[in-house]
Amino acid sequence: MLQSKLFYKTTKNKTAGVDSISHDLLIRAGYVDQLMAGVYSFLPLGFMVLKNIEHIIRRNMETIGGQELLLPVLQPKENWVKTGRWDTLGILFKVKGNSDKEYAMGPTHEEVVSPLAKKNIFSYKDLPLQVFQIQTKFRDELRVKSGILRTREFLMKDLYSFHTNQEDLDKYYEITAKIYEKIFKEVGIGKITYRTLASGGSFSKYSDEFQTITEAGEDIVYVCVNCGVAINKEIKEENAQCPKCQGVQFEEKKAVEVGNIFKLGTKYSVPFDLKFSDRDGQDKPVIMGCYGIGLGRLMGAIVEASHDERGIIWPKTVAPFLVHLIQLDTTPKIKKVAQKLYTDLQRQGVTVLYDERENKAVGEKFADADLLGMPYRIVVSERTLKENSVELKERASEKAKLVKIQEVIKKLNAR
Ligand SMILES: [Zn+2]
């Protein structure tokens, strides 16, 4: 991508009215734009990050048997009345159609996936089954804050699992917890993301939240000093002791919830009469689980975890481009070398943002590169060409080094 053509603008000044670092950086670097409180546009750079995150999540969901589908946003009121949530779920967006008929804008999809499963599950032979989607959801939050960490419209992955019995659900639940840990590691927040015990509702003692430690977080988690298990506020109020080691000393940390997994049991299969016929011919309710990850929120959490005073530092797995190639002077020779490198890198499958802008000062180009946060910066200038080299620098490191032009692709591939 040529930087002169890229649809974005960077701003040096701190964004007014922001309450988190990720909010400030993502707006200043032109990744997102706020339309109104809690509703954001993702510009090309931001959308690239979102798609990279989506790809990682999708690949991992498929490895645990998830089949992707797409459920509707607009949902009939009757289904929500049936589960009692039309009146009890305060964040439910309700819309009225022209004929005064009322609808819900899906904040979650149990009310759609359960009746859908009923049309496809009849016998124990149809189970277990796992389906997921990556789709926009809506929550009518009273307060929204911290940029893309808490919004009214957001992209979410939700997986639903269906089982014949509790043991099978328990087993799959643990498989999902493990794959969640793998996903958070892959996107670069593994070390600061805790599987956190939360209360489980009527069907199990606990559910699990995945909480990423950050000052911008609205949640509080308590990490056991002795064994490292994390519990949320609700659990802390119910238990003075650590549920794992009975320790009583906890470290209090601010966090943002990037995912959660929940054993639903028969909470939704009963109202929708979702049953299967077991080996003995008896009808039994299907046992369900649900598993969510917020994609935009995850993107915000990555920035919270990975930045410095100059800008974002994207992990390689989610960065919009692996390399930011900067052409510093505009002599024909420099242009020629930079253009050739741009083509060669792309031919090797390396994604490159090429700063070929001619009317920008050196300082401005470097400041933009730091703010945008691509993992590698390659500079072509008079000085580097004297050594038949380019300058290679990792965004996360202060040190730059000269690398021979013909070796730079090999250097990147070797990482
Ligand atoms: Zn403990």
Boltz pocket constraint, residues with backbone or C-beta under 6 A from the ligand:
constraints:
  - pocket:
      binder: B
      contacts: [[A, 224], [A, 225], [A, 226], [A, 227], [A, 228], [A, 229], [A, 242], [A, 243], [A, 244], [A, 245], [A, 246], [A, 247]]
      max_distance: 6.0
